């Protein structure tokens, strides 16, 4: 059961990392168009290549845990906690900034300031 749960977590983590990378690519295009983004968002854009490396490292660790005969719950739980923490650090700022940019576009389109 632990292996199946962690495999699901790994699948979600990999897909969300790729989605976050694409969102950060769009934010990079917005920044290049002259829009000012928050500093932490700029930092996340700079660290965008990490979002490719993180799923690879997580998958390698998952496979190591799977083929390793020792069944400790703390190592499996560590994988889940580490992957979800990385998602929170990278995805929440990207989503919130995207939302703020959408609100600005809607306000500009409707004429509300």
C-alpha positions in Angstrom: 0.0 0.0 0.0 2.9 2.4 0.8 4.4 1.8 -2.6 1.1 2.5 -4.4 0.4 5.6 -2.4 3.9 6.9 -3.0 3.6 6.1 -6.7 0.5 8.2 -6.9 2.2 11.0 -5.1 5.1 10.8 -7.4 2.9 10.9 -10.5 1.0 13.9 -9.2 4.3 15.6 -8.2 5.8 15.0 -11.7 2.8 16.3 -13.5 2.4 19.4 -11.3 6.1 20.2 -11.6 5.8 20.2 -15.4 2.6 22.4 -15.1 4.4 24.8 -12.7 7.3 25.0 -15.1 5.0 26.0 -17.9 3.3 28.5 -15.7 6.6 30.0 -14.8 7.6 30.1 -18.5 4.4 32.2 -19.1 5.3 34.4 -16.2 8.7 34.9 -17.8 7.1 36.0 -21.0 5.0 38.5 -19.0 8.1 39.8 -17.2 9.8 40.2 -20.6 6.9 42.2 -21.8 7.7 44.9 -19.2 5.4 43.8 -16.4 6.8 44.0 -12.8 6.5 40.8 -10.9 7.1 40.2 -7.2 10.7 39.4 -6.2 9.9 35.9 -5.1 8.2 35.2 -8.4 11.4 36.4 -10.2 13.4 34.0 -8.0 11.0 31.2 -9.0 11.4 32.0 -12.6 15.2 31.9 -12.3 14.9 28.5 -10.5 12.7 27.1 -13.3 15.2 24.4 -14.4 15.0 22.9 -10.9 11.4 21.9 -11.7 12.8 19.5 -14.3 15.4 18.1 -11.9 13.1 17.6 -8.9 10.9 14.9 -10.5 14.0 13.0 -11.7 15.5 13.0 -8.2 12.1 12.1 -6.6 11.7 9.2 -9.1 15.2 7.9 -8.5 14.6 8.1 -4.7 11.3 6.3 -5.1 12.9 3.5 -7.1 15.7 3.2 -4.6 13.1 2.9 -1.8 11.1 0.4 -3.8 14.0 -2.0 -4.5 15.6 -1.5 -1.1 14.3 -4.3 1.1 14.1 -2.2 4.3 10.5 -1.1 5.0 10.6 2.0 7.2 7.6 4.3 7.2 9.8 7.3 7.9 11.6 7.1 4.5 8.4 6.7 2.6 6.8 9.6 4.5 9.9 11.7 3.9 9.4 11.3 0.2 5.8 12.4 0.4 6.6 15.4 2.7 9.6 16.5 0.6 7.7 16.4 -2.7 4.6 18.3 -1.3 6.8 20.9 0.3 8.6 21.6 -3.0 5.2 21.9 -4.7 4.0 24.5 -2.1 7.2 26.5 -2.5 7.1 26.7 -6.3 3.4 26.4 -7.3 1.6 28.7 -4.8 3.6 31.8 -5.9 3.1 30.9 -9.6 -0.6 30.4 -9.2 -1.2 33.5 -7.1 0.7 35.8 -9.5 -1.1 34.3 -12.4 -4.4 35.0 -10.7 -3.4 38.6 -9.9 -2.4 39.1 -13.6 -5.8 37.7 -14.7 -7.6 40.1 -12.4 -5.6 43.1 -13.8 -6.6 42.0 -17.4 -10.2 41.7 -16.5 -10.2 45.1 -14.8 -8.5 46.6 -17.9 -11.0 45.0 -20.2 -14.1 46.1 -18.2 -12.7 49.6 -17.5 -12.9 49.2 -13.7 -9.9 50.7 -11.8 
